[in-house]
Amino acid sequence: MATHASVPIRHHGSLGFAIPLALGTLFGFYAGFLRRTGEAVSWWDVLYGVVAGLVFTALALGLGRIQAGLPRELRAMAYAVLGGAGVGFLHSLTGCSILRAAGMGLIIGAVTLVVSFYVFYTREN
């Protein structure tokens, strides 16, 4: 019987699901809270928060699954887009102007781009 070289198998731990799930849950709760606008909580606010949280969780899980195949620049840009769009969306729920929400999303996206690029650049093999 011939021996085969063992190929290291990369196992994704539970953090691959736990972090996007936790972020999506917080995102959904906050989106539902911001949509409430000071009135009693309605089922539409809860449904809005659940849908927003599910969408954010799906996007974060998808990005987590494909990030290994992306170069560090594109990976940093993807995280910047996800973070900036998420913060811009949440900021738009406060009732501010769309320009202010877009500006806030751009600022958070730019900060996320710089920080994530630094992390990926210093930790890449």
C-alpha atoms as a printed R data frame, in Angstrom:
    type eleno elety resid chain resno       x      y      z
1   ATOM     1    CA   MET     A     1   0.000  0.000  0.000
2   ATOM     2    CA   ALA     A     2   1.429  3.346 -1.029
3   ATOM     3    CA   THR     A     3   1.481  6.187  1.423
4   ATOM     4    CA   HIS     A     4   0.073  9.491  0.367
5   ATOM     5    CA   ALA     A     5   1.374 12.845  1.373
6   ATOM     6    CA   SER     A     6  -1.042 14.370  3.773
7   ATOM     7    CA   VAL     A     7  -2.499 17.642  2.653
8   ATOM     8    CA   PRO     A     8  -3.218 20.015  5.492
9   ATOM     9    CA   ILE     A     9  -6.914 20.676  5.664
10  ATOM    10    CA   ARG     A    10  -7.943 24.146  6.630
11  ATOM    11    CA   HIS     A    11 -10.798 24.071  9.077
12  ATOM    12    CA   HIS     A    12 -12.881 27.157  9.543
13  ATOM    13    CA   GLY     A    13 -13.633 27.478 13.200
14  ATOM    14    CA   SER     A    14 -16.878 28.588 14.689
15  ATOM    15    CA   LEU     A    15 -15.696 32.218 14.504
16  ATOM    16    CA   GLY     A    16 -16.284 32.089 10.756
17  ATOM    17    CA   PHE     A    17 -20.001 31.976 11.549
18  ATOM    18    CA   ALA     A    18 -20.096 33.569 14.992
19  ATOM    19    CA   ILE     A    19 -18.614 36.957 14.113
20  ATOM    20    CA   PRO     A    20 -20.851 37.684 11.085
21  ATOM    21    CA   LEU     A    21 -23.856 36.379 13.020
22  ATOM    22    CA   ALA     A    22 -23.098 38.597 16.020
23  ATOM    23    CA   LEU     A    23 -22.479 41.631 13.793
24  ATOM    24    CA   GLY     A    24 -25.682 40.971 11.840
25  ATOM    25    CA   THR     A    25 -27.681 40.610 15.042
26  ATOM    26    CA   LEU     A    26 -26.369 43.904 16.420
27  ATOM    27    CA   PHE     A    27 -26.915 45.564 13.038
28  ATOM    28    CA   GLY     A    28 -30.514 44.328 12.908
29  ATOM    29    CA   PHE     A    29 -31.312 45.390 16.475
30  ATOM    30    CA   TYR     A    30 -29.883 48.831 15.868
31  ATOM    31    CA   ALA     A    31 -31.668 49.235 12.521
32  ATOM    32    CA   GLY     A    32 -34.978 48.277 14.129
33  ATOM    33    CA   PHE     A    33 -34.305 50.643 17.034
34  ATOM    34    CA   LEU     A    34 -33.486 53.563 14.723
35  ATOM    35    CA   ARG     A    35 -36.571 52.937 12.610
36  ATOM    36    CA   ARG     A    36 -38.794 53.130 15.690
37  ATOM    37    CA   THR     A    37 -38.561 56.973 15.840
38  ATOM    38    CA   GLY     A    38 -39.628 57.304 19.483
39  ATOM    39    CA   GLU     A    39 -42.980 55.554 19.182
40  ATOM    40    CA   ALA     A    40 -44.059 52.195 20.520
41  ATOM    41    CA   VAL     A    41 -42.366 49.227 18.905
42  ATOM    42    CA   SER     A    42 -44.410 47.809 16.047
43  ATOM    43    CA   TRP     A    43 -44.058 44.545 14.170
44  ATOM    44    CA   TRP     A    44 -42.862 46.476 11.130
45  ATOM    45    CA   ASP     A    45 -39.911 47.784 13.120
46  ATOM    46    CA   VAL     A    46 -39.050 44.266 14.254
47  ATOM    47    CA   LEU     A    47 -39.404 42.876 10.722
48  ATOM    48    CA   TYR     A    48 -37.269 45.718  9.352
49  ATOM    49    CA   GLY     A    49 -34.544 44.954 11.867
50  ATOM    50    CA   VAL     A    50 -34.653 41.214 11.166
51  ATOM    51    CA   VAL     A    51 -34.409 41.709  7.399
52  ATOM    52    CA   ALA     A    52 -31.610 44.269  7.736
53  ATOM    53    CA   GLY     A    53 -29.717 41.939 10.072
54  ATOM    54    CA   LEU     A    54 -30.154 38.954  7.748
55  ATOM    55    CA   VAL     A    55 -28.905 40.919  4.739
56  ATOM    56    CA   PHE     A    56 -25.869 42.200  6.636
57  ATOM    57    CA   THR     A    57 -25.129 38.714  7.989
58  ATOM    58    CA   ALA     A    58 -25.364 37.198  4.503
59  ATOM    59    CA   LEU     A    59 -23.006 39.829  3.069
60  ATOM    60    CA   ALA     A    60 -20.512 39.391  5.916
61  ATOM    61    CA   LEU     A    61 -20.611 35.588  5.608
62  ATOM    62    CA   GLY     A    62 -20.144 35.806  1.852
63  ATOM    63    CA   LEU     A    63 -17.188 38.131  2.236
64  ATOM    64    CA   GLY     A    64 -15.686 35.848  4.862
65  ATOM    65    CA   ARG     A    65 -15.949 32.883  2.503
66  ATOM    66    CA   ILE     A    66 -14.288 34.552 -0.496
67  ATOM    67    CA   GLN     A    67 -11.710 36.690  1.292
68  ATOM    68    CA   ALA     A    68  -8.935 34.084  1.096
69  ATOM    69    CA   GLY     A    69  -8.899 34.282 -2.712
70  ATOM    70    CA   LEU     A    70  -8.661 38.071 -2.854
71  ATOM    71    CA   PRO     A    71  -5.441 40.077 -2.888
72  ATOM    72    CA   ARG     A    72  -4.957 42.215  0.214
73  ATOM    73    CA   GLU     A    73  -5.880 45.472 -1.544
74  ATOM    74    CA   LEU     A    74  -9.164 44.122 -2.848
75  ATOM    75    CA   ARG     A    75  -9.898 42.397  0.467
76  ATOM    76    CA   ALA     A    76  -9.375 45.665  2.335
77  ATOM    77    CA   MET     A    77 -11.606 47.467 -0.168
78  ATOM    78    CA   ALA     A    78 -14.349 44.853  0.262
79  ATOM    79    CA   TYR     A    79 -14.329 45.290  4.037
80  ATOM    80    CA   ALA     A    80 -14.324 49.072  3.600
81  ATOM    81    CA   VAL     A    81 -17.360 48.906  1.328
82  ATOM    82    CA   LEU     A    82 -19.224 46.611  3.740
83  ATOM    83    CA   GLY     A    83 -18.427 48.767  6.763
84  ATOM    84    CA   GLY     A    84 -19.020 52.099  5.050
85  ATOM    85    CA   ALA     A    85 -22.283 51.024  3.445
86  ATOM    86    CA   GLY     A    86 -23.522 49.574  6.730
87  ATOM    87    CA   VAL     A    87 -22.750 52.704  8.724
88  ATOM    88    CA   GLY     A    88 -24.136 54.948  5.981
89  ATOM    89    CA   PHE     A    89 -27.361 52.932  5.929
90  ATOM    90    CA   LEU     A    90 -27.731 53.081  9.707
91  ATOM    91    CA   HIS     A    91 -26.977 56.799  9.702
92  ATOM    92    CA   SER     A    92 -29.643 57.372  7.055
93  ATOM    93    CA   LEU     A    93 -32.232 55.833  9.398
94  ATOM    94    CA   THR     A    94 -31.715 58.699 11.849
95  ATOM    95    CA   GLY     A    95 -33.538 61.084  9.523
96  ATOM    96    CA   CYS     A    96 -30.518 63.101  8.424
97  ATOM    97    CA   SER     A    97 -29.929 64.175  4.845
98  ATOM    98    CA   ILE     A    98 -28.708 61.624  2.342
99  ATOM    99    CA   LEU     A    99 -25.518 63.641  1.787
100 ATOM   100    CA   ARG     A   100 -24.651 63.488  5.473
101 ATOM   101    CA   ALA     A   101 -25.324 59.733  5.569
102 ATOM   102    CA   ALA     A   102 -23.199 59.203  2.466
103 ATOM   103    CA   GLY     A   103 -20.424 61.351  3.903
104 ATOM   104    CA   MET     A   104 -20.463 59.407  7.153
105 ATOM   105    CA   GLY     A   105 -20.334 56.140  5.206
106 ATOM   106    CA   LEU     A   106 -17.391 57.425  3.162
107 ATOM   107    CA   ILE     A   107 -15.492 58.490  6.279
108 ATOM   108    CA   ILE     A   108 -16.032 55.141  8.020
109 ATOM   109    CA   GLY     A   109 -15.232 53.296  4.780
110 ATOM   110    CA   ALA     A   110 -11.957 55.198  4.385
111 ATOM   111    CA   VAL     A   111 -10.935 54.484  7.977
112 ATOM   112    CA   THR     A   112 -11.869 50.824  7.546
113 ATOM   113    CA   LEU     A   113  -9.835 50.665  4.326
114 ATOM   114    CA   VAL     A   114  -6.699 52.025  5.993
115 ATOM   115    CA   VAL     A   115  -6.983 49.853  9.094
116 ATOM   116    CA   SER     A   116  -7.851 46.636  7.264
117 ATOM   117    CA   PHE     A   117  -5.107 47.155  4.674
118 ATOM   118    CA   TYR     A   118  -2.599 47.660  7.483
119 ATOM   119    CA   VAL     A   119  -3.762 44.499  9.239
120 ATOM   120    CA   PHE     A   120  -3.690 42.419  6.047
121 ATOM   121    CA   TYR     A   121  -0.314 43.830  4.974
122 ATOM   122    CA   THR     A   122   1.410 43.131  8.311
123 ATOM   123    CA   ARG     A   123  -0.070 39.668  8.828
124 ATOM   124    CA   GLU     A   124   0.185 38.227  5.317
125 ATOM   125    CA   ASN     A   125   2.716 35.418  4.820
